[in-house]
Amino acid sequence: MDKNKFFNSAAVAAILIGAASAHAAELKDHQEWSLLTAGFSRHSTQPSSGIHRWRDFHPGIGIEAKESEGLDTDWRRSLAAGAMQDSRGVWGGHASISAMKTLYSSAAIRVDAGAGLYAFYRSMNWRGKMGFVPAILPVMSITNPEYRIGLNLLVVPPVGRKGDRPAVLFAQISYRLN
């Protein structure tokens, strides 16, 4: 990646992280902060050209603010933003706001599922053209409260033709900070 694309991606990621952090103030005293780290993906197909292959490992970093347990509802909102390498190996940014309902909770595991509104700044083709991609996607979070580690799962449906944007199952590791 050339320096200009790297700095542009870093600037967009910083703006997305700052925007999510600013909006997280509305969660006030009832919030959990998590560090978002690398992610892993599984694509339904490979590119039709045969020249390129989708990347399954996505280095990255981000932050998530989520409403704490103990509120009067099983629904929890969260805000997240970060920078990550996409499936083409290009660095970009992401931001989201989601609402998830607790499906199961015990001392060892908590499972939340719902939907999120996402904004991705990512590569649009193999030549590195960047663009914003909005999406409403199903999301699931599986966490271990004792060890403060979790896995955020995201399902992205196929978009377009010719296998250029296949269905993707994406998993991102989170670590609760507070």
Backbone hydrogen bonds, N-H to C=O, Kabsch-Sander energy under -0.5 kcal/mol:
donor,donor_aa,acceptor,acceptor_aa,energy
6,F,2,D,-2.1
7,F,3,K,-2.8
8,N,4,N,-2.6
9,S,5,K,-2.6
10,A,6,F,-2.7
11,A,7,F,-2.5
12,V,8,N,-2.4
13,A,9,S,-2.5
14,A,10,A,-2.4
15,I,11,A,-2.1
16,L,12,V,-2.6
17,I,13,A,-2.7
18,G,14,A,-2.6
19,A,15,I,-2.6
20,A,16,L,-2.2
21,S,17,I,-2.4
22,A,18,G,-2.3
23,H,19,A,-2.1
24,A,20,A,-1.5
25,A,22,A,-0.9
26,E,23,H,-1.5
27,L,24,A,-1.9
28,K,25,A,-1.3
30,H,27,L,-1.7
31,Q,29,D,-0.7
32,E,66,K,-3.3
34,S,64,E,-2.6
35,L,175,Y,-3.0
36,L,62,G,-2.2
37,T,173,I,-2.7
39,G,58,H,-2.2
40,F,171,A,-3.0
41,S,56,D,-2.3
42,R,169,L,-2.0
44,S,167,A,-2.6
48,S,162,K,-0.9
50,G,47,P,-0.9
55,R,87,S,-2.6
58,H,39,G,-3.0
61,I,83,A,-2.4
62,G,36,L,-1.9
63,I,81,A,-2.6
64,E,34,S,-2.3
65,A,79,L,-3.0
66,K,32,E,-2.7
67,E,77,R,-2.6
68,S,30,H,-1.8
71,L,68,S,-0.6
76,R,100,M,-3.0
78,S,98,S,-2.1
79,L,65,A,-2.7
80,A,96,S,-2.3
81,A,63,I,-2.0
82,G,94,H,-2.3
83,A,61,I,-2.7
84,M,92,G,-1.8
85,Q,59,P,-2.4
86,D,90,V,-3.0
89,G,86,D,-1.9
92,G,84,M,-2.3
93,G,121,Y,-1.9
94,H,82,G,-2.1
95,A,119,A,-1.8
96,S,80,A,-2.7
97,I,117,L,-1.8
98,S,78,S,-2.5
99,A,115,A,-2.4
100,M,76,R,-2.8
101,K,113,A,-3.1
102,T,74,D,-2.0
103,L,111,V,-3.1
104,Y,111,V,-1.6
106,S,109,I,-2.4
110,R,143,T,-2.1
111,V,104,Y,-3.0
112,D,141,S,-2.6
113,A,101,K,-2.1
114,G,139,V,-2.5
115,A,99,A,-1.8
116,G,137,L,-2.5
117,L,97,I,-3.2
118,Y,116,G,-0.6
118,Y,135,A,-3.6
119,A,95,A,-2.5
120,F,133,V,-2.5
121,Y,93,G,-3.1
122,R,120,F,-0.6
122,R,131,G,-2.4
124,M,129,K,-4.0
125,N,129,K,-0.6
128,G,125,N,-1.3
131,G,122,R,-2.1
133,V,120,F,-3.0
135,A,118,Y,-2.1
137,L,116,G,-2.3
137,L,135,A,-0.5
139,V,114,G,-2.2
140,M,153,L,-2.4
141,S,112,D,-2.9
142,I,151,L,-2.5
143,T,110,R,-2.5
143,T,141,S,-0.5
144,N,149,I,-2.7
146,E,107,A,-0.5
148,R,144,N,-1.4
149,I,144,N,-0.9
150,G,174,S,-2.6
151,L,142,I,-2.5
152,N,172,Q,-3.0
153,L,140,M,-3.7
153,L,151,L,-0.6
154,L,170,F,-2.7
155,V,138,P,-1.5
156,V,154,L,-0.5
156,V,168,V,-3.0
159,V,165,R,-3.2
164,D,161,R,-1.4
168,V,156,V,-2.7
169,L,42,R,-2.2
170,F,154,L,-3.0
170,F,168,V,-0.6
171,A,40,F,-3.1
172,Q,152,N,-2.5
173,I,38,A,-2.0
174,S,150,G,-2.2
175,Y,35,L,-2.2
176,R,148,R,-3.1
177,L,33,W,-3.7
178,N,33,W,-0.9
